[in-house]
Amino acid sequence: MEKRTIVAILLSIGVMYAYSFIFPPAKQVPPAGSAKQGAVSSATVATAPQAAPIAAAGAPAAPIAVPAQPAGAARDITVDTDLYSAVFSTQGAGLKKFVLKKYKDVAGPKGQGIVLVNETAANRFNLLSDSRELGLNPTALYNVSGSDLKLTGANKGTLEFTTTTPQGIVFKKTFTFSGDAYRIGLTEQVQNVGSAQVAAPVHLLQTSRVIDQKAGGGRYEVYGPSTLTDNAVKSEKLDSLLKTPVQFDKNIVWSAFADKYFMESVIAEKGSIAQVRLSRPSVDANLRDIASPTVTVAPGQSAAVSYALYYGPKDLDILKAQGSRLEEVIDYGWFAAIAKPLVVFLKFLYKYTGNYGIAIIIITCILKLVFFPLTHKSYKSMKDMQKLQPKMNELKEKYKNDRDAMNRAVMELYKTHKVNPLGGCLPMIVQIPVFFGLYRALMYSIELRHAPFYLWITDLSAKDPYYVTPLIMGATMFIQQKMTPTNMDPVQAKMMLMLPVVFTFMFLNFPSGLVIYWLINNVLTIAQQMYINKSVAD
């Protein structure tokens, strides 16, 4: 293959044809499943059950011109838009650097743009194309039409990379950009200028640099690959991929690699992803081998597969606009149906307040007001139960040797005083899904990242640098605990008083936006409890 490559580069078309006439090429081996897996590509997916082969387009009226092979060293092409700056290389037609402009690594004027891709080794570029059956080398040199792009607003631009393989395949990669969108189009076209039909999948290789999650900070609390396949999002642990690669081949919609706030994703268009194979070729790298269905091209014909690419923030509204259920990359857990509307409402309040901290306080007050009747009923029921505690203790002492009689007497006591023993629990249970939904919404909202509140709190997604709000939150939780009616024995009551201490330590490193929510909720609960105690006393 190396000899044939040199011949294809050095000889002209006429000499190549003459050479082929004198020394006929060896008969091609049927490619479906016959080639061995290469060092960086996975096995072919010609037998993937759900992916129909991509049919070739009709033969062109005129012979396809074979582009001259590129010579010399690789060069870089820069694409600069309102939202990002990207650097592509003619080596592999790969993405070597991608920087977001609207988001910074640290808050304040010293912050630099978020770097999603930054590679110098060609075999670790993003978006490399590979097909051993077609003779396509991931790091082959490409010709490129055009030069650097500068796009603003709705202006669009394209980059077209072309290379020719020893098997007589002209392979073309076309990227489409817009000045005001994170979405990038990618079309891979296979033109067969040889004398035999070819049939093989094309692999798109995505290498993501893996860093130490602990050293990376809060942004890497969520970190790793995920794939929407077979109608469910599958997320894999990076550590497990070091031991065993994972493969998906059923109804793949997209494949992504994401941290808590940012992501990159390859999205299928018209079933263009047949298989995704996840592996860790080294400790500092995660490889996603994304294979197309089998591309079948007769001599003189061409076929293409297309993808949508997304390199950008995990913003719920932006992800929804991409379609393909891409917003499901944000893991809101079991309470996603509640968390997503709360995120939308939070952003709505921000339009009028201009401060996400104030928006959090408003949404906390609204939720407290909505659930006031339930909370009032719960605390009133607990207060009534507390009043009955002395009589219940008398019954326990009277019937200490007859449990059935004691239970009947206690139930009669409840009935006489019209007290429901579950009245204090059920109203609180109803509120739990909303609480956890808001918790997840605040924990994973990119909107809070580097969003200032007031005074010393300059980033609602980071912990309070002086631990003031967590300590105040712990104090309010202790006051709330003391005010809450209880029918527990003294030992249990003392154990419950340890909860504020435990929660305070937990919240020391929580995002300050979440601590503010809990603190305001506690203050409102204390005020509510004071009102209930007064109304019951009256």
Rosetta blueprint (number, residue, H / E / L):
1 M L
2 E H
3 K H
4 R H
5 T H
6 I H
7 V H
8 A H
9 I H
10 L H
11 L L
12 S L
13 I H
14 G H
15 V H
16 M H
17 Y H
18 A H
19 Y H
20 S H
21 F H
22 I H
23 F L
24 P L
25 P L
26 A L
27 K L
28 Q L
29 V L
30 P L
31 P L
32 A L
33 G L
34 S L
35 A L
36 K L
37 Q L
38 G L
39 A L
40 V L
41 S L
42 S L
43 A L
44 T L
45 V L
46 A L
47 T L
48 A L
49 P L
50 Q L
51 A L
52 A L
53 P L
54 I E
55 A L
56 A L
57 A L
58 G L
59 A L
60 P L
61 A L
62 A L
63 P L
64 I L
65 A L
66 V L
67 P L
68 A L
69 Q L
70 P L
71 A L
72 G L
73 A L
74 A L
75 R L
76 D E
77 I E
78 T E
79 V E
80 D E
81 T L
82 D L
83 L L
84 Y E
85 S E
86 A E
87 V E
88 F E
89 S E
90 T L
91 Q E
92 G L
93 A L
94 G E
95 L E
96 K E
97 K E
98 F E
99 V E
100 L E
101 K E
102 K E
103 Y E
104 K E
105 D L
106 V L
107 A L
108 G L
109 P L
110 K L
111 G L
112 Q L
113 G E
114 I E
115 V E
116 L E
117 V E
118 N E
119 E L
120 T L
121 A L
122 A H
123 N H
124 R H
125 F L
126 N E
127 L L
128 L E
129 S E
130 D E
131 S E
132 R L
133 E L
134 L L
135 G L
136 L E
137 N L
138 P L
139 T L
140 A L
141 L E
142 Y L
143 N E
144 V E
145 S E
146 G L
147 S L
148 D L
149 L E
150 K E
151 L L
152 T L
153 G L
154 A L
155 N L
156 K E
157 G E
158 T E
159 L E
160 E E
161 F E
162 T E
163 T E
164 T E
165 T L
166 P L
167 Q L
168 G L
169 I E
170 V E
171 F E
172 K E
173 K E
174 T E
175 F E
176 T E
177 F E
178 S E
179 G L
180 D L
181 A L
182 Y L
183 R E
184 I E
185 G E
186 L E
187 T E
188 E E
189 Q E
190 V E
191 Q E
192 N E
193 V L
194 G L
195 S L
196 A L
197 Q L
198 V E
199 A E
200 A E
201 P L
202 V L
203 H E
204 L E
205 L E
206 Q E
207 T E
208 S E
209 R E
210 V L
211 I L
212 D L
213 Q H
214 K H
215 A H
216 G H
217 G L
218 G H
219 R H
220 Y H
221 E L
222 V L
223 Y L
224 G E
225 P E
226 S E
227 T E
228 L E
229 T E
230 D L
231 N L
232 A E
233 V E
234 K E
235 S E
236 E L
237 K L
238 L H
239 D H
240 S H
241 L H
242 L H
243 K H
244 T L
245 P L
246 V E
247 Q E
248 F E
249 D L
250 K L
251 N L
252 I E
253 V E
254 W E
255 S E
256 A E
257 F E
258 A E
259 D L
260 K L
261 Y L
262 F E
263 M E
264 E E
265 S E
266 V E
267 I E
268 A E
269 E L
270 K L
271 G L
272 S L
273 I L
274 A L
275 Q E
276 V E
277 R E
278 L E
279 S E
280 R E
281 P E
282 S E
283 V L
284 D L
285 A E
286 N E
287 L E
288 R E
289 D E
290 I E
291 A E
292 S L
293 P L
294 T L
295 V E
296 T E
297 V E
298 A L
299 P L
300 G L
301 Q L
302 S E
303 A E
304 A E
305 V E
306 S E
307 Y E
308 A E
309 L E
310 Y E
311 Y E
312 G E
313 P E
314 K L
315 D L
316 L H
317 D H
318 I H
319 L H
320 K H
321 A H
322 Q H
323 G L
324 S L
325 R L
326 L H
327 E H
328 E H
329 V H
330 I L
331 D L
332 Y L
333 G H
334 W H
335 F H
336 A H
337 A H
338 I H
339 A H
340 K H
341 P H
342 L H
343 V H
344 V H
345 F H
346 L H
347 K H
348 F H
349 L H
350 Y H
351 K H
352 Y H
353 T H
354 G L
355 N L
356 Y H
357 G H
358 I H
359 A H
360 I H
361 I H
362 I H
363 I H
364 T H
365 C H
366 I H
367 L H
368 K H
369 L H
370 V H
371 F L
372 F H
373 P H
374 L H
375 T H
376 H H
377 K H
378 S H
379 Y H
380 K H
381 S H
382 M H
383 K H
384 D H
385 M H
386 Q H
387 K H
388 L L
389 Q H
390 P H
391 K H
392 M H
393 N H
394 E H
395 L H
396 K H
397 E H
398 K H
399 Y L
400 K L
401 N L
402 D L
403 R H
404 D H
405 A H
406 M H
407 N H
408 R H
409 A H
410 V H
411 M H
412 E H
413 L H
414 Y H
415 K H
416 T H
417 H H
418 K L
419 V L
420 N L
421 P L
422 L L
423 G L
424 G L
425 C L
426 L H
427 P H
428 M H
429 I H
430 V H
431 Q H
432 I H
433 P H
434 V H
435 F H
436 F H
437 G H
438 L H
439 Y H
440 R H
441 A H
442 L H
443 M H
444 Y L
445 S L
446 I H
447 E H
448 L H
449 R L
450 H L
451 A L
452 P L
453 F L
454 Y L
455 L L
456 W L
457 I L
458 T L
459 D L
460 L L
461 S L
462 A L
463 K L
464 D L
465 P L
466 Y L
467 Y L
468 V H
469 T H
470 P H
471 L H
472 I H
473 M H
474 G H
475 A H
476 T H
477 M H
478 F H
479 I H
480 Q H
481 Q H
482 K H
483 M H
484 T L
485 P L
486 T L
487 N L
488 M L
489 D L
490 P H
491 V H
492 Q H
493 A H
494 K H
495 M H
496 M H
497 L L
498 M L
499 L H
500 P H
501 V H
502 V H
503 F H
504 T H
505 F H
506 M H
507 F H
508 L L
509 N L
510 F L
511 P L
512 S H
513 G H
514 L H
515 V H
516 I H
517 Y H
518 W H
519 L H
520 I H
521 N H
522 N H
523 V H
524 L H
525 T H
526 I H
527 A H
528 Q H
529 Q H
530 M H
531 Y H
532 I H
533 N H
534 K H
535 S H
536 V H
537 A H
538 D L
